[in-house]
Amino acid sequence: MSPAEALVPGATIVAMLDELEALSTKLAELAGYVRALKDENTQLHAQAAAATAELAGLRAKITAATQRMDALLARLPGEDETAEAKAK
């Protein structure tokens, strides 16, 4: 506010109203950003939960596959058994 505006009460009020309007606009814009960020946060939480569930499922599949492989490997004849079979 200039010194000239300080001498005219009406001009001071107009300047204050203009500043208030600018602040109101900025506040509305900020509120929009906050809403958008909250929505994005909600989506990200849902995606993280889905990824966590998928990861758990994949880990279970890996565990099951490892157990099947271990069982198959246990059924294979060992080196000693193979040598004995060849000797007969």
Jmol script that loads the backbone (N, CA, C; Angstrom):
load data "model"
ATOM      1  N   MET A   1       0.854  -1.166   0.000  1.00  0.00           N
ATOM      2  CA  MET A   1       0.000   0.000   0.000  1.00  0.00           C
ATOM      3  C   MET A   1       0.900   1.230   0.000  1.00  0.00           C
ATOM      4  N   SER A   2       0.589   2.144  -0.879  1.00  0.00           N
ATOM      5  CA  SER A   2       1.398   3.365  -0.968  1.00  0.00           C
ATOM      6  C   SER A   2       0.952   4.362   0.086  1.00  0.00           C
ATOM      7  N   PRO A   3       1.795   5.365   0.383  1.00  0.00           N
ATOM      8  CA  PRO A   3       1.396   6.391   1.366  1.00  0.00           C
ATOM      9  C   PRO A   3       0.144   7.128   0.956  1.00  0.00           C
ATOM     10  N   ALA A   4      -0.058   7.291  -0.356  1.00  0.00           N
ATOM     11  CA  ALA A   4      -1.253   7.995  -0.824  1.00  0.00           C
ATOM     12  C   ALA A   4      -2.503   7.186  -0.490  1.00  0.00           C
ATOM     13  N   GLU A   5      -2.407   5.862  -0.626  1.00  0.00           N
ATOM     14  CA  GLU A   5      -3.561   5.014  -0.321  1.00  0.00           C
ATOM     15  C   GLU A   5      -3.868   5.046   1.179  1.00  0.00           C
ATOM     16  N   ALA A   6      -2.842   5.193   1.989  1.00  0.00           N
ATOM     17  CA  ALA A   6      -3.042   5.232   3.439  1.00  0.00           C
ATOM     18  C   ALA A   6      -3.851   6.450   3.849  1.00  0.00           C
ATOM     19  N   LEU A   7      -3.795   7.519   3.067  1.00  0.00           N
ATOM     20  CA  LEU A   7      -4.528   8.736   3.394  1.00  0.00           C
ATOM     21  C   LEU A   7      -5.986   8.657   2.982  1.00  0.00           C
ATOM     22  N   VAL A   8      -6.324   7.754   2.070  1.00  0.00           N
ATOM     23  CA  VAL A   8      -7.695   7.650   1.581  1.00  0.00           C
ATOM     24  C   VAL A   8      -8.304   6.349   2.120  1.00  0.00           C
ATOM     25  N   PRO A   9      -9.223   6.450   3.101  1.00  0.00           N
ATOM     26  CA  PRO A   9      -9.770   5.235   3.717  1.00  0.00           C
ATOM     27  C   PRO A   9     -10.447   4.289   2.728  1.00  0.00           C
ATOM     28  N   GLY A  10     -11.137   4.808   1.756  1.00  0.00           N
ATOM     29  CA  GLY A  10     -11.820   3.953   0.774  1.00  0.00           C
ATOM     30  C   GLY A  10     -10.832   3.138  -0.031  1.00  0.00           C
ATOM     31  N   ALA A  11      -9.697   3.755  -0.383  1.00  0.00           N
ATOM     32  CA  ALA A  11      -8.669   3.051  -1.161  1.00  0.00           C
ATOM     33  C   ALA A  11      -8.059   1.936  -0.324  1.00  0.00           C
ATOM     34  N   THR A  12      -7.892   2.179   0.959  1.00  0.00           N
ATOM     35  CA  THR A  12      -7.331   1.157   1.845  1.00  0.00           C
ATOM     36  C   THR A  12      -8.255  -0.051   1.910  1.00  0.00           C
ATOM     37  N   ILE A  13      -9.530   0.219   2.014  1.00  0.00           N
ATOM     38  CA  ILE A  13     -10.504  -0.877   2.073  1.00  0.00           C
ATOM     39  C   ILE A  13     -10.502  -1.653   0.762  1.00  0.00           C
ATOM     40  N   VAL A  14     -10.447  -0.942  -0.358  1.00  0.00           N
ATOM     41  CA  VAL A  14     -10.420  -1.602  -1.666  1.00  0.00           C
ATOM     42  C   VAL A  14      -9.169  -2.464  -1.786  1.00  0.00           C
ATOM     43  N   ALA A  15      -8.026  -1.946  -1.366  1.00  0.00           N
ATOM     44  CA  ALA A  15      -6.780  -2.714  -1.429  1.00  0.00           C
ATOM     45  C   ALA A  15      -6.868  -3.944  -0.539  1.00  0.00           C
ATOM     46  N   MET A  16      -7.451  -3.782   0.635  1.00  0.00           N
ATOM     47  CA  MET A  16      -7.589  -4.915   1.549  1.00  0.00           C
ATOM     48  C   MET A  16      -8.538  -5.963   0.970  1.00  0.00           C
ATOM     49  N   LEU A  17      -9.623  -5.507   0.344  1.00  0.00           N
ATOM     50  CA  LEU A  17     -10.566  -6.443  -0.276  1.00  0.00           C
ATOM     51  C   LEU A  17      -9.923  -7.180  -1.442  1.00  0.00           C
ATOM     52  N   ASP A  18      -9.102  -6.458  -2.230  1.00  0.00           N
ATOM     53  CA  ASP A  18      -8.381  -7.093  -3.340  1.00  0.00           C
ATOM     54  C   ASP A  18      -7.415  -8.162  -2.809  1.00  0.00           C
ATOM     55  N   GLU A  19      -6.722  -7.809  -1.741  1.00  0.00           N
ATOM     56  CA  GLU A  19      -5.780  -8.761  -1.156  1.00  0.00           C
ATOM     57  C   GLU A  19      -6.533  -9.962  -0.576  1.00  0.00           C
ATOM     58  N   LEU A  20      -7.663  -9.708   0.055  1.00  0.00           N
ATOM     59  CA  LEU A  20      -8.481 -10.785   0.600  1.00  0.00           C
ATOM     60  C   LEU A  20      -8.988 -11.700  -0.518  1.00  0.00           C
ATOM     61  N   GLU A  21      -9.397 -11.117  -1.616  1.00  0.00           N
ATOM     62  CA  GLU A  21      -9.865 -11.907  -2.768  1.00  0.00           C
ATOM     63  C   GLU A  21      -8.729 -12.775  -3.327  1.00  0.00           C
ATOM     64  N   ALA A  22      -7.529 -12.204  -3.423  1.00  0.00           N
ATOM     65  CA  ALA A  22      -6.376 -12.961  -3.913  1.00  0.00           C
ATOM     66  C   ALA A  22      -6.050 -14.115  -2.973  1.00  0.00           C
ATOM     67  N   LEU A  23      -6.108 -13.854  -1.677  1.00  0.00           N
ATOM     68  CA  LEU A  23      -5.857 -14.907  -0.700  1.00  0.00           C
ATOM     69  C   LEU A  23      -6.937 -15.985  -0.770  1.00  0.00           C
ATOM     70  N   SER A  24      -8.160 -15.574  -0.972  1.00  0.00           N
ATOM     71  CA  SER A  24      -9.268 -16.522  -1.089  1.00  0.00           C
ATOM     72  C   SER A  24      -9.069 -17.428  -2.305  1.00  0.00           C
ATOM     73  N   THR A  25      -8.641 -16.852  -3.398  1.00  0.00           N
ATOM     74  CA  THR A  25      -8.373 -17.622  -4.616  1.00  0.00           C
ATOM     75  C   THR A  25      -7.249 -18.622  -4.383  1.00  0.00           C
ATOM     76  N   LYS A  26      -6.190 -18.167  -3.730  1.00  0.00           N
ATOM     77  CA  LYS A  26      -5.060 -19.061  -3.437  1.00  0.00           C
ATOM     78  C   LYS A  26      -5.484 -20.176  -2.491  1.00  0.00           C
ATOM     79  N   LEU A  27      -6.318 -19.850  -1.517  1.00  0.00           N
ATOM     80  CA  LEU A  27      -6.793 -20.851  -0.570  1.00  0.00           C
ATOM     81  C   LEU A  27      -7.655 -21.903  -1.272  1.00  0.00           C
ATOM     82  N   ALA A  28      -8.509 -21.463  -2.174  1.00  0.00           N
ATOM     83  CA  ALA A  28      -9.343 -22.395  -2.938  1.00  0.00           C
ATOM     84  C   ALA A  28      -8.465 -23.308  -3.790  1.00  0.00           C
ATOM     85  N   GLU A  29      -7.442 -22.749  -4.388  1.00  0.00           N
ATOM     86  CA  GLU A  29      -6.505 -23.536  -5.201  1.00  0.00           C
ATOM     87  C   GLU A  29      -5.781 -24.565  -4.322  1.00  0.00           C
ATOM     88  N   LEU A  30      -5.351 -24.124  -3.159  1.00  0.00           N
ATOM     89  CA  LEU A  30      -4.672 -25.020  -2.223  1.00  0.00           C
ATOM     90  C   LEU A  30      -5.610 -26.142  -1.779  1.00  0.00           C
ATOM     91  N   ALA A  31      -6.860 -25.816  -1.507  1.00  0.00           N
ATOM     92  CA  ALA A  31      -7.840 -26.834  -1.104  1.00  0.00           C
ATOM     93  C   ALA A  31      -8.024 -27.851  -2.226  1.00  0.00           C
ATOM     94  N   GLY A  32      -8.011 -27.398  -3.464  1.00  0.00           N
ATOM     95  CA  GLY A  32      -8.111 -28.315  -4.612  1.00  0.00           C
ATOM     96  C   GLY A  32      -6.916 -29.256  -4.665  1.00  0.00           C
ATOM     97  N   TYR A  33      -5.731 -28.725  -4.424  1.00  0.00           N
ATOM     98  CA  TYR A  33      -4.524 -29.568  -4.407  1.00  0.00           C
ATOM     99  C   TYR A  33      -4.599 -30.601  -3.288  1.00  0.00           C
ATOM    100  N   VAL A  34      -5.081 -30.178  -2.124  1.00  0.00           N
ATOM    101  CA  VAL A  34      -5.194 -31.094  -0.989  1.00  0.00           C
ATOM    102  C   VAL A  34      -6.165 -32.228  -1.325  1.00  0.00           C
ATOM    103  N   ARG A  35      -7.302 -31.900  -1.932  1.00  0.00           N
ATOM    104  CA  ARG A  35      -8.275 -32.931  -2.319  1.00  0.00           C
ATOM    105  C   ARG A  35      -7.657 -33.890  -3.329  1.00  0.00           C
ATOM    106  N   ALA A  36      -6.947 -33.347  -4.314  1.00  0.00           N
ATOM    107  CA  ALA A  36      -6.318 -34.198  -5.334  1.00  0.00           C
ATOM    108  C   ALA A  36      -5.274 -35.114  -4.704  1.00  0.00           C
ATOM    109  N   LEU A  37      -4.499 -34.580  -3.780  1.00  0.00           N
ATOM    110  CA  LEU A  37      -3.478 -35.397  -3.121  1.00  0.00           C
ATOM    111  C   LEU A  37      -4.104 -36.478  -2.243  1.00  0.00           C
ATOM    112  N   LYS A  38      -5.209 -36.156  -1.585  1.00  0.00           N
ATOM    113  CA  LYS A  38      -5.903 -37.163  -0.777  1.00  0.00           C
ATOM    114  C   LYS A  38      -6.425 -38.288  -1.661  1.00  0.00           C
ATOM    115  N   ASP A  39      -7.002 -37.921  -2.814  1.00  0.00           N
ATOM    116  CA  ASP A  39      -7.499 -38.934  -3.745  1.00  0.00           C
ATOM    117  C   ASP A  39      -6.352 -39.817  -4.253  1.00  0.00           C
ATOM    118  N   GLU A  40      -5.252 -39.177  -4.615  1.00  0.00           N
ATOM    119  CA  GLU A  40      -4.095 -39.928  -5.092  1.00  0.00           C
ATOM    120  C   GLU A  40      -3.551 -40.842  -3.993  1.00  0.00           C
ATOM    121  N   ASN A  41      -3.528 -40.342  -2.776  1.00  0.00           N
ATOM    122  CA  ASN A  41      -3.055 -41.135  -1.642  1.00  0.00           C
ATOM    123  C   ASN A  41      -3.933 -42.370  -1.443  1.00  0.00           C
ATOM    124  N   THR A  42      -5.239 -42.192  -1.565  1.00  0.00           N
ATOM    125  CA  THR A  42      -6.166 -43.317  -1.440  1.00  0.00           C
ATOM    126  C   THR A  42      -5.893 -44.357  -2.518  1.00  0.00           C
ATOM    127  N   GLN A  43      -5.697 -43.893  -3.751  1.00  0.00           N
ATOM    128  CA  GLN A  43      -5.398 -44.812  -4.852  1.00  0.00           C
ATOM    129  C   GLN A  43      -4.072 -45.535  -4.617  1.00  0.00           C
ATOM    130  N   LEU A  44      -3.090 -44.825  -4.147  1.00  0.00           N
ATOM    131  CA  LEU A  44      -1.785 -45.441  -3.904  1.00  0.00           C
ATOM    132  C   LEU A  44      -1.856 -46.480  -2.788  1.00  0.00           C
ATOM    133  N   HIS A  45      -2.648 -46.203  -1.762  1.00  0.00           N
ATOM    134  CA  HIS A  45      -2.822 -47.188  -0.687  1.00  0.00           C
ATOM    135  C   HIS A  45      -3.478 -48.455  -1.236  1.00  0.00           C
ATOM    136  N   ALA A  46      -4.469 -48.281  -2.103  1.00  0.00           N
ATOM    137  CA  ALA A  46      -5.144 -49.443  -2.703  1.00  0.00           C
ATOM    138  C   ALA A  46      -4.164 -50.231  -3.571  1.00  0.00           C
ATOM    139  N   GLN A  47      -3.350 -49.526  -4.350  1.00  0.00           N
ATOM    140  CA  GLN A  47      -2.359 -50.193  -5.199  1.00  0.00           C
ATOM    141  C   GLN A  47      -1.325 -50.929  -4.355  1.00  0.00           C
ATOM    142  N   ALA A  48      -0.907 -50.317  -3.266  1.00  0.00           N
ATOM    143  CA  ALA A  48       0.083 -50.956  -2.384  1.00  0.00           C
ATOM    144  C   ALA A  48      -0.514 -52.213  -1.757  1.00  0.00           C
ATOM    145  N   ALA A  49      -1.775 -52.150  -1.351  1.00  0.00           N
ATOM    146  CA  ALA A  49      -2.423 -53.326  -0.768  1.00  0.00           C
ATOM    147  C   ALA A  49      -2.538 -54.445  -1.799  1.00  0.00           C
ATOM    148  N   ALA A  50      -2.890 -54.090  -3.029  1.00  0.00           N
ATOM    149  CA  ALA A  50      -2.991 -55.094  -4.091  1.00  0.00           C
ATOM    150  C   ALA A  50      -1.623 -55.699  -4.392  1.00  0.00           C
ATOM    151  N   ALA A  51      -0.589 -54.873  -4.421  1.00  0.00           N
ATOM    152  CA  ALA A  51       0.765 -55.367  -4.684  1.00  0.00           C
ATOM    153  C   ALA A  51       1.238 -56.275  -3.557  1.00  0.00           C
ATOM    154  N   THR A  52       0.899 -55.932  -2.325  1.00  0.00           N
ATOM    155  CA  THR A  52       1.273 -56.759  -1.181  1.00  0.00           C
ATOM    156  C   THR A  52       0.580 -58.121  -1.257  1.00  0.00           C
ATOM    157  N   ALA A  53      -0.692 -58.113  -1.621  1.00  0.00           N
ATOM    158  CA  ALA A  53      -1.433 -59.375  -1.761  1.00  0.00           C
ATOM    159  C   ALA A  53      -0.849 -60.214  -2.890  1.00  0.00           C
ATOM    160  N   GLU A  54      -0.517 -59.571  -4.004  1.00  0.00           N
ATOM    161  CA  GLU A  54       0.078 -60.292  -5.130  1.00  0.00           C
ATOM    162  C   GLU A  54       1.430 -60.885  -4.728  1.00  0.00           C
ATOM    163  N   LEU A  55       2.213 -60.118  -4.007  1.00  0.00           N
ATOM    164  CA  LEU A  55       3.515 -60.594  -3.545  1.00  0.00           C
ATOM    165  C   LEU A  55       3.361 -61.817  -2.646  1.00  0.00           C
ATOM    166  N   ALA A  56       2.402 -61.783  -1.754  1.00  0.00           N
ATOM    167  CA  ALA A  56       2.159 -62.930  -0.869  1.00  0.00           C
ATOM    168  C   ALA A  56       1.777 -64.156  -1.690  1.00  0.00           C
ATOM    169  N   GLY A  57       0.943 -63.969  -2.698  1.00  0.00           N
ATOM    170  CA  GLY A  57       0.556 -65.081  -3.568  1.00  0.00           C
ATOM    171  C   GLY A  57       1.740 -65.652  -4.328  1.00  0.00           C
ATOM    172  N   LEU A  58       2.585 -64.772  -4.835  1.00  0.00           N
ATOM    173  CA  LEU A  58       3.775 -65.228  -5.566  1.00  0.00           C
ATOM    174  C   LEU A  58       4.743 -65.962  -4.650  1.00  0.00           C
ATOM    175  N   ARG A  59       4.890 -65.462  -3.436  1.00  0.00           N
ATOM    176  CA  ARG A  59       5.763 -66.149  -2.476  1.00  0.00           C
ATOM    177  C   ARG A  59       5.233 -67.542  -2.156  1.00  0.00           C
ATOM    178  N   ALA A  60       3.918 -67.666  -2.034  1.00  0.00           N
ATOM    179  CA  ALA A  60       3.311 -68.975  -1.762  1.00  0.00           C
ATOM    180  C   ALA A  60       3.557 -69.916  -2.940  1.00  0.00           C
ATOM    181  N   LYS A  61       3.447 -69.398  -4.163  1.00  0.00           N
ATOM    182  CA  LYS A  61       3.710 -70.229  -5.341  1.00  0.00           C
ATOM    183  C   LYS A  61       5.166 -70.684  -5.379  1.00  0.00           C
ATOM    184  N   ILE A  62       6.073 -69.797  -5.037  1.00  0.00           N
ATOM    185  CA  ILE A  62       7.494 -70.147  -5.016  1.00  0.00           C
ATOM    186  C   ILE A  62       7.763 -71.221  -3.966  1.00  0.00           C
ATOM    187  N   THR A  63       7.156 -71.066  -2.806  1.00  0.00           N
ATOM    188  CA  THR A  63       7.326 -72.060  -1.743  1.00  0.00           C
ATOM    189  C   THR A  63       6.802 -73.419  -2.195  1.00  0.00           C
ATOM    190  N   ALA A  64       5.622 -73.445  -2.807  1.00  0.00           N
ATOM    191  CA  ALA A  64       5.037 -74.704  -3.274  1.00  0.00           C
ATOM    192  C   ALA A  64       5.919 -75.326  -4.359  1.00  0.00           C
ATOM    193  N   ALA A  65       6.405 -74.506  -5.289  1.00  0.00           N
ATOM    194  CA  ALA A  65       7.265 -75.022  -6.358  1.00  0.00           C
ATOM    195  C   ALA A  65       8.573 -75.567  -5.789  1.00  0.00           C
ATOM    196  N   THR A  66       9.125 -74.891  -4.813  1.00  0.00           N
ATOM    197  CA  THR A  66      10.366 -75.356  -4.179  1.00  0.00           C
ATOM    198  C   THR A  66      10.139 -76.699  -3.489  1.00  0.00           C
ATOM    199  N   GLN A  67       9.005 -76.828  -2.817  1.00  0.00           N
ATOM    200  CA  GLN A  67       8.695 -78.095  -2.153  1.00  0.00           C
ATOM    201  C   GLN A  67       8.528 -79.227  -3.168  1.00  0.00           C
ATOM    202  N   ARG A  68       7.879 -78.943  -4.288  1.00  0.00           N
ATOM    203  CA  ARG A  68       7.716 -79.965  -5.332  1.00  0.00           C
ATOM    204  C   ARG A  68       9.068 -80.361  -5.915  1.00  0.00           C
ATOM    205  N   MET A  69       9.928 -79.373  -6.145  1.00  0.00           N
ATOM    206  CA  MET A  69      11.262 -79.656  -6.683  1.00  0.00           C
ATOM    207  C   MET A  69      12.069 -80.495  -5.689  1.00  0.00           C
ATOM    208  N   ASP A  70      11.991 -80.156  -4.409  1.00  0.00           N
ATOM    209  CA  ASP A  70      12.706 -80.926  -3.386  1.00  0.00           C
ATOM    210  C   ASP A  70      12.210 -82.373  -3.366  1.00  0.00           C
ATOM    211  N   ALA A  71      10.894 -82.545  -3.494  1.00  0.00           N
ATOM    212  CA  ALA A  71      10.330 -83.896  -3.497  1.00  0.00           C
ATOM    213  C   ALA A  71      10.801 -84.667  -4.730  1.00  0.00           C
ATOM    214  N   LEU A  72      10.849 -84.025  -5.883  1.00  0.00           N
ATOM    215  CA  LEU A  72      11.332 -84.688  -7.104  1.00  0.00           C
ATOM    216  C   LEU A  72      12.810 -85.036  -6.993  1.00  0.00           C
ATOM    217  N   LEU A  73      13.583 -84.118  -6.452  1.00  0.00           N
ATOM    218  CA  LEU A  73      15.016 -84.379  -6.289  1.00  0.00           C
ATOM    219  C   LEU A  73      15.262 -85.531  -5.319  1.00  0.00           C
ATOM    220  N   ALA A  74      14.428 -85.642  -4.314  1.00  0.00           N
ATOM    221  CA  ALA A  74      14.575 -86.722  -3.337  1.00  0.00           C
ATOM    222  C   ALA A  74      14.275 -88.076  -3.975  1.00  0.00           C
ATOM    223  N   ARG A  75      13.462 -88.096  -5.012  1.00  0.00           N
ATOM    224  CA  ARG A  75      13.116 -89.350  -5.683  1.00  0.00           C
ATOM    225  C   ARG A  75      14.178 -89.790  -6.680  1.00  0.00           C
ATOM    226  N   LEU A  76      15.053 -88.884  -7.098  1.00  0.00           N
ATOM    227  CA  LEU A  76      16.107 -89.257  -8.049  1.00  0.00           C
ATOM    228  C   LEU A  76      17.122 -90.160  -7.365  1.00  0.00           C
ATOM    229  N   PRO A  77      17.633 -91.117  -8.109  1.00  0.00           N
ATOM    230  CA  PRO A  77      18.646 -91.972  -7.495  1.00  0.00           C
ATOM    231  C   PRO A  77      19.929 -91.188  -7.256  1.00  0.00           C
ATOM    232  N   GLY A  78      20.607 -91.520  -6.168  1.00  0.00           N
ATOM    233  CA  GLY A  78      21.871 -90.860  -5.854  1.00  0.00           C
ATOM    234  C   GLY A  78      23.003 -91.476  -6.657  1.00  0.00           C
ATOM    235  N   GLU A  79      24.206 -90.937  -6.529  1.00  0.00           N
ATOM    236  CA  GLU A  79      25.363 -91.447  -7.272  1.00  0.00           C
ATOM    237  C   GLU A  79      25.672 -92.885  -6.881  1.00  0.00           C
ATOM    238  N   ASP A  80      25.569 -93.211  -5.605  1.00  0.00           N
ATOM    239  CA  ASP A  80      25.843 -94.572  -5.145  1.00  0.00           C
ATOM    240  C   ASP A  80      24.852 -95.557  -5.754  1.00  0.00           C
ATOM    241  N   GLU A  81      23.596 -95.193  -5.787  1.00  0.00           N
ATOM    242  CA  GLU A  81      22.572 -96.067  -6.332  1.00  0.00           C
ATOM    243  C   GLU A  81      22.784 -96.273  -7.821  1.00  0.00           C
ATOM    244  N   THR A  82      23.187 -95.234  -8.541  1.00  0.00           N
ATOM    245  CA  THR A  82      23.428 -95.327  -9.975  1.00  0.00           C
ATOM    246  C   THR A  82      24.622 -96.248 -10.249  1.00  0.00           C
ATOM    247  N   ALA A  83      25.665 -96.148  -9.467  1.00  0.00           N
ATOM    248  CA  ALA A  83      26.852 -96.996  -9.644  1.00  0.00           C
ATOM    249  C   ALA A  83      26.498 -98.454  -9.372  1.00  0.00           C
ATOM    250  N   GLU A  84      25.689 -98.715  -8.357  1.00  0.00           N
ATOM    251  CA  GLU A  84      25.292-100.080  -8.028  1.00  0.00           C
ATOM    252  C   GLU A  84      24.449-100.667  -9.152  1.00  0.00           C
ATOM    253  N   ALA A  85      23.568 -99.866  -9.714  1.00  0.00           N
ATOM    254  CA  ALA A  85      22.708-100.340 -10.799  1.00  0.00           C
ATOM    255  C   ALA A  85      23.541-100.689 -12.032  1.00  0.00           C
ATOM    256  N   LYS A  86      24.575 -99.918 -12.313  1.00  0.00           N
ATOM    257  CA  LYS A  86      25.433-100.182 -13.463  1.00  0.00           C
ATOM    258  C   LYS A  86      26.272-101.431 -13.232  1.00  0.00           C
ATOM    259  N   ALA A  87      26.649-101.669 -12.009  1.00  0.00           N
ATOM    260  CA  ALA A  87      27.499-102.820 -11.687  1.00  0.00           C
ATOM    261  C   ALA A  87      26.734-104.139 -11.840  1.00  0.00           C
ATOM    262  N   LYS A  88      25.454-104.114 -11.683  1.00  0.00           N
ATOM    263  CA  LYS A  88      24.650-105.343 -11.763  1.00  0.00           C
ATOM    264  C   LYS A  88      24.476-105.721 -13.168  1.00  0.00           C
TER     265      LYS A  88
END
end "model"
wireframe off; spacefill off
backbone 0.3
color backbone group
